[in-house]
Amino acid sequence: MARICEITGVGPRKGSIIWRSGKAKKLGGIGTHITAITKRRFMPNLQRVKALINGEVRYIRVSTRALKKGLVTKAPKRTWKKPEAVKAKG
């Protein structure tokens, strides 16, 4: 399953890890130097949320940024009981 937000469409971003060695000049060294650069990916913080979409409740994968902005209307709490549970009590 793709790591993409269903509301904003945000997905993984490219980046890099920069390895440095040496001591900074202001700390008394001769300066830091880059020794290696490796590729990496920044993943979005996705959460599985029960949301109300087109009048029906379904699970969607949404970024936390979309949740904080209020772009998702969460599903209302269920108030009715299952028919089997009602029969067992009565």
Contacts in CASP RR format, 6 or more apart in sequence:
PFRMAT RR
TARGET T0000
AUTHOR 0000-0000-0000
METHOD contacts of the structure
MODEL  1
MARICEITGVGPRKGSIIWRSGKAKKLGGIGTHITAITKRRFMPNLQRVK
ALINGEVRYIRVSTRALKKGLVTKAPKRTWKKPEAVKAKG
1 61 0 8 1.000
2 11 0 8 1.000
3 11 0 8 1.000
3 12 0 8 1.000
3 43 0 8 1.000
3 44 0 8 1.000
3 46 0 8 1.000
4 10 0 8 1.000
4 11 0 8 1.000
4 44 0 8 1.000
4 61 0 8 1.000
5 11 0 8 1.000
5 44 0 8 1.000
5 46 0 8 1.000
5 61 0 8 1.000
5 62 0 8 1.000
5 63 0 8 1.000
5 66 0 8 1.000
6 60 0 8 1.000
6 61 0 8 1.000
6 62 0 8 1.000
7 60 0 8 1.000
7 62 0 8 1.000
7 63 0 8 1.000
7 66 0 8 1.000
7 71 0 8 1.000
7 72 0 8 1.000
8 63 0 8 1.000
8 65 0 8 1.000
8 66 0 8 1.000
8 71 0 8 1.000
10 44 0 8 1.000
10 63 0 8 1.000
10 65 0 8 1.000
11 43 0 8 1.000
11 44 0 8 1.000
12 41 0 8 1.000
12 42 0 8 1.000
12 43 0 8 1.000
12 44 0 8 1.000
13 41 0 8 1.000
13 42 0 8 1.000
14 39 0 8 1.000
14 40 0 8 1.000
14 41 0 8 1.000
14 42 0 8 1.000
15 39 0 8 1.000
15 40 0 8 1.000
15 41 0 8 1.000
15 42 0 8 1.000
16 37 0 8 1.000
16 38 0 8 1.000
16 39 0 8 1.000
16 40 0 8 1.000
17 37 0 8 1.000
17 38 0 8 1.000
17 39 0 8 1.000
17 40 0 8 1.000
18 34 0 8 1.000
18 36 0 8 1.000
18 37 0 8 1.000
19 34 0 8 1.000
19 35 0 8 1.000
19 36 0 8 1.000
19 37 0 8 1.000
19 38 0 8 1.000
20 32 0 8 1.000
20 33 0 8 1.000
20 34 0 8 1.000
20 35 0 8 1.000
21 32 0 8 1.000
21 33 0 8 1.000
21 35 0 8 1.000
22 29 0 8 1.000
22 30 0 8 1.000
22 31 0 8 1.000
22 32 0 8 1.000
22 33 0 8 1.000
23 29 0 8 1.000
23 30 0 8 1.000
23 31 0 8 1.000
23 32 0 8 1.000
24 31 0 8 1.000
24 32 0 8 1.000
25 31 0 8 1.000
44 63 0 8 1.000
44 65 0 8 1.000
45 63 0 8 1.000
45 64 0 8 1.000
45 65 0 8 1.000
46 61 0 8 1.000
46 62 0 8 1.000
46 63 0 8 1.000
46 64 0 8 1.000
47 61 0 8 1.000
47 62 0 8 1.000
47 63 0 8 1.000
47 64 0 8 1.000
47 67 0 8 1.000
48 59 0 8 1.000
48 60 0 8 1.000
48 61 0 8 1.000
49 59 0 8 1.000
49 60 0 8 1.000
49 61 0 8 1.000
49 62 0 8 1.000
49 67 0 8 1.000
49 72 0 8 1.000
49 74 0 8 1.000
50 57 0 8 1.000
50 58 0 8 1.000
50 59 0 8 1.000
50 74 0 8 1.000
50 75 0 8 1.000
51 57 0 8 1.000
51 58 0 8 1.000
51 59 0 8 1.000
51 60 0 8 1.000
51 62 0 8 1.000
51 72 0 8 1.000
51 73 0 8 1.000
51 74 0 8 1.000
51 75 0 8 1.000
52 73 0 8 1.000
52 74 0 8 1.000
52 75 0 8 1.000
52 76 0 8 1.000
53 60 0 8 1.000
57 75 0 8 1.000
60 72 0 8 1.000
62 71 0 8 1.000
62 72 0 8 1.000
66 72 0 8 1.000
END
